[in-house]
Amino acid sequence: MSEKDCGHQSDVKRKRIRRFLSGLLIFLFIVLLAVLITWAILQPTKPQFIIQDATVFAFNLSAANLLTAVFQITVKSRNNNNNIAIYYDTLDAYAVYRDQQITLPTSFPPTFEDTNQQNIWSPFIYGYDVPISPYVGASLGQDRSNGEVTLMIRMDGRLRWKVGSFVTGPYRIHVYCPACITFGTASTDFLVANNGVKYQLGGGCGVSV
């Protein structure tokens, strides 16, 4: 075979490879464009969260800067999308007072939430002898003397959206639920029996995705 024939075959192979790559890129572009157009038309809305109640089993300053807190909360989430489902891959709940975390994070199990579906979780969140700053301890003592403490129940995690058979990559989700605990009478200690004290809350939560 002459050098001319070899050069001709190499040119043919290169042209075939270029046509194949060009066709593959066009196909991928069309698929991506279709997904983006579908996504823009569907316009997913953030899930809705409501904290329904909180049962307090312990909320006690064992020292000036050591706090023990044990709660069970009931949280409801709802997916209001008609065509988009949600995978909650991770979701951790914990309590915050005056911007300081006062309990350990409690992990929810991975959960699938179909279109227009809701889920209810009732996790325990707790922290034993958690060190708090002197400022936080003083503020907590003052609030409890006034008979009312406002906590923030936070939930952080990752979710994925599902449209038909297409599933997106993970998105961060942050949920903020205010919870007002009323003690009724001034007290420096609040440690209750095993049955706990339940507070009906029913407040909406802020959601950031």
N, C-alpha and C positions, 0 to 999 in steps of 0.2 A: 504494500500500500504506500502510495507516495505521500510526501509531506503535505502536499496540497489537500489530499483526501482526509488526512488526519486532522488538519486544521479546520476543514469544513465540518467534520463530525463534532469537534470540540465546540464550534460555534453553535451547532444545532442543540447540543446538550445544554449550553449556557442559556440559550433562548428558552428552552423548555423549563429550566429551573426558574428563570425570571418570570415566565408566564404563570408557573405554579405558585410562586411566592406572591405575585401580584394578585392572583385569584384568591389566595388564602387571606391576604390583608383586606381585600374588598369584602370577603365574606365576614371576617371578624368585625370589620367596621359596621356592616349592616346589622349584625347581631347586637353589637353594643348600642348602636343608634336606636334599634327597636326597644331594647331594655330601658334606655334613658327616656324615650318618648312615653313608654308605658308607665314608668315611674313618675314622670311629670304629670301624666293624666290622672293617675290614681291619687297622688298627693297624700302620702301617709300622715296620719295624725298621731301625736304622742299618746301613749296609754294613759289612762286616768287612774289615780290612786286615791283611796280614802282610808283613813285610820278610823276604825269603828269603835274600838274600846281598848282600854289598858287595865290590866289587873296588877296591882302593886302588892308584891309579897314582902319586899324589904326596901327601905329607903332611909339609911341611917348613917349619921356621922359618928364613927367610932372614935375618932380623934379630930383635932382641929383641921387636919388636912387629909383624912382617910375616909372615903365614902364607899358604902356598900349599897348597891342598887340591884334589885331583882324584879323584872317586869315580865308579863306576858301580854303581847299586843295582838290585835286582830286587824289585819290589813287586807283590803280588797282592791284588786286591780281589774281593769276592764279595757278590752281592746275594742274601740269604737269604729275601726275600719271595716268596710264592707268586703274588701277584696284582698286585704293584706293580713297575714297571720304573724305572730311574734314568737320567737324562741328566746326565753330568758336563760342564757347560758350560766350566768352567775348573778347573785343578788345577796348582798350582806346588809343586815340591819344592826344598828347600834344607836345608843342614846347620847345626846349632846346637851350640855348645860353651859350657857355663857361661852359658847365656842370651844368648850373643852369636852372631849370624848370621855364619858364616864362609865361605859360598859365595853365589854369585848364585842367584836362583830360576830353575829350569828348568821350562818350561811343558809339560804333557802335551797331546796333541791332544784336542779334544772327543770324548767317548766315550759310546756308549749301552750300558747294561748291562741286559739283559732279566731276567725273573724267574728266580731260581736259576741265574744265569749268573755267570761270573767273567772278569776281565781281568787280564793281566799286562803291566806296564810295566818297561822297563829303561833309564831315562834316565841321562845323565851329569850330575853336579852338580859345579861347580868354582868356585874363586876363586883368583886369582893376586895375591900380595902384598897380602892383605887386612889393613888395620890392625886390630890388636886391642889392648885395654887392657893396661896393665902387669900388673894382677891376673890377667887371663886368660892372658897369656903365662907368668907364673910358675906358675900352676896346670897349664898344659899341659906345661911342662917337668918338673914334679914327677910328673905322671901318666905321662909317657913314660919317665921314669927308672924308674918302677915297672913298666914294661912293658905298660901297659894304659890305653887312653883310651876313655871312654864318650861317644859323640855322640848327639844327638837328630836324626833325620831327620824334618823337618816337611813337611806338605803342606796347603796352604790353597787353598780354591776355592769354587765355587758348584755346586750340583746342583739338579735339578728331579725331582719324582716324577711318574710316569705311571700313571694308573689307567684302563684301557680307552682311550678317546679323550681323556680329560680329563688335562691337564698343569698342574701347579701352577706358581706363581711360584717364583723362585729362593730357595734356602736356602743359608746359609753352611755349609761343612764344614771342620773342622780335624782333622788326623790327626797323631799323635805316635808315632814309632817309635824306640825305643832301639836303638843299634847299638854293640856293644862291639868295639873294635879291639885285638887283642893283638899286641904287638911281639915278644914272646919274650925279647929281651935289651934291656938298658938302652941307650938311644940318644938323642942330641940331634938327630939328623937322620934322616928317613925319606924317601928318594926312590928309587923303584923303577923297573924297566925297563918297556918298553912293554907287556909282557904283564900287568903288575900282579900283585897278590896278592889272591886271593879268600878271603873269610871267609864261611862258612856261618852264617847267623844264625837264621832260622826263628822269629823272635819275633812275638808279636801286638802290634798297635798300638792305642793309645787313639784313639777316634773321637768327635768332638763335632759334632752337627748342630743 
